[in-house]
Amino acid sequence: MSTVWTNWAGEQRCSPLAIERPRDEAALAHIVRRAADAGLTVRAVGSGHSFTDCACTNGVMVDMSGMQRVVDIDSVTGRVTVEAGAKLWALGPVLAEHGLALENQGDIDRQSITGAISTATHGTGAQLRNLSAQIVAMRLVTATGEIIEVSPDIDDETYLAARVSLGALGVFSQVTIQCVPLYTLHRHDEPWPLDETLERLDEHVDGNDHFEFFVFPYTDRALTRRTRRSSDIPSPPPRWKRWVEEELVQNKALGLVCRTGRRFPSQAPRLNRLVSSALSASEVEDRPYKVYATNRAVRFTEMEYAVPRENGREAVERVMQLVAERELPILFPLEVRFAAGDEAFLSTAYRRDTCYVAVHQYSGMEFETYFRAVEAIMDSYGGRPHWGKRHYQNAATIRDRYPDWDRFQDVRRRLDPNGVFVNDYTRRVLGAP
Ligand SMILES: Cc1cc2nc3c(=O)[nH]c(=O)nc-3n(C[C@H](O)[C@H](O)[C@H](O)COP(=O)(O)OP(=O)(O)OC[C@H]3O[C@@H](n4cnc5c(N)ncnc54)[C@H](O)[C@@H]3O)c2cc1C
């Protein structure tokens, strides 16, 4: 009987030959060695929250959920070592108890730490790099079952390749995170006119520790989210208030709008106007792990592109124009975020300050027309697709967007010459090792 695996969105499916769940590094190494000796391929899976088939395999799937322990916390240096399957949501409170926090996070915390870094998962903040940049050392089980230490001190080339590597170099067993002293976030959401948001974009992005905005198609309003960091003791809002603002509005109301729009797609413009007219200001102040992440109960699929920061405004305007001109039934807002450039060879922000433009479609609705048209816009800026979100690129179309593509491939050939860690996704987007 074959086992079927599906991702969070329920749209990527595969039938692995076996799903293994190691409980420690030795068991993990044994699984990889045995599979490689039998000529099988191996793929690690974290929380299955990627929209692409990057975690899929018809070989041996290694489910990392049995390896989630915290191995070491050094409160003085802020370095924290965890097993590779550790979930971001579980890390937050543990770090806080030791006066520490992650430097930045994305908008959910369901991911495993190594799933998140492997696809260059990011949050927002012009001065802040993606999660992989917070990793200072890893332990990697390679194609022979050998365990190697990876860090900039040992071999910078392997480190810069491994940080964002789509599971193609091996299976991480452990990572060490450089954390920062615990801080407080003060988040302020406010609807603003879209043209004003775009005209003063640099001011907002540079004037806030974290800035992002959501734009509703067919409307001229944006929901801006400005977040400041401080060392204050937080005064969190009452739980019911956050429930009303986040759960009721973002999940229950959005779910209703989406279900209505799926039945009556021609009503998308009216539904967007309705949602955007109901937007209101809100504030939250709390510890970071309680602010960055929100619950996403409405299922959707997503594409996200990293474009040079200076092209962000135009890219957003062109997507808005596209939806309006083609009257596309889009029920989700665009999400626009920012990150500092970094050095990992396959980071979507590789050596450029970046604007991330994300587009979504409700589960069960046609998305390809929209996503392909958005991709054509992003191509014109040399856009790099989020590795964990839908796109239609392949190795030939994207290799020139990564100046150190060949350096990544050299490390890959050295660590996995026989393609033990390939799957359909890596064959498509990275080519053969
Ligand atoms: C609702 C939702 C919200 C999201 N929000 C954001 C966001 O704010 N910012 C953002 O950038 N992205 C976001 N994403 C995308 C998500 O962060 C990435 O797709 C991330 O990779 C998912 O982590 P995971 O643990 O589920 O990894 P998986 O999807 O399970 O795996 C991702 C990749 O990592 C590899 N991998 C996993 N574990 C290991 C390991 N131990 N060793 C080697 N390779 C491994 C897998 O083989 C695969 O290639 C969101 C996704 C969803 C569904």
The ligand as an ORCA input file, in Angstrom:
! r2SCAN-3c Opt
* xyz 0 1
  C       0.395     30.109      5.242
  C       1.835     30.276      4.801
  C       2.511     31.459      5.123
  C       3.837     31.637      4.718
  N       4.474     32.796      5.069
  C       5.746     33.010      4.642
  C       6.458     34.209      4.972
  O       5.972     35.068      5.714
  N       7.696     34.384      4.439
  C       8.259     33.481      3.609
  O       9.360     33.723      3.104
  N       7.647     32.305      3.321
  C       6.422     32.055      3.822
  N       5.800     30.859      3.538
  C       6.575     29.821      2.830
  C       7.291     28.891      3.827
  O       7.976     29.636      4.815
  C       8.340     28.046      3.099
  O       7.760     27.359      2.044
  C       9.085     27.089      4.060
  O      10.065     26.414      3.310
  C       8.166     26.090      4.709
  O       8.849     25.452      5.772
  P       8.559     23.898      6.069
  O       9.201     23.517      7.346
  O       7.130     23.628      5.890
  O       9.406     23.260      4.864
  P       8.952     22.175      3.788
  O       7.947     22.804      2.872
  O       8.600     20.921      4.451
  O      10.329     22.002      2.985
  C      10.882     23.077      2.279
  C      12.222     22.650      1.666
  O      13.172     22.444      2.698
  C      13.754     21.163      2.590
  N      14.060     20.694      3.946
  C      13.209     20.620      5.003
  N      13.865     20.151      6.083
  C      15.149     19.924      5.703
  C      16.315     19.418      6.357
  N      16.303     19.046      7.643
  N      17.456     19.309      5.636
  C      17.503     19.684      4.338
  N      16.431     20.142      3.672
  C      15.269     20.273      4.346
  C      12.703     20.320      1.871
  O      13.281     19.218      1.221
  C      12.157     21.353      0.891
  O      12.967     21.424     -0.235
  C       4.500     30.629      3.952
  C       3.822     29.436      3.648
  C       2.505     29.260      4.081
  C       1.782     27.982      3.746
*
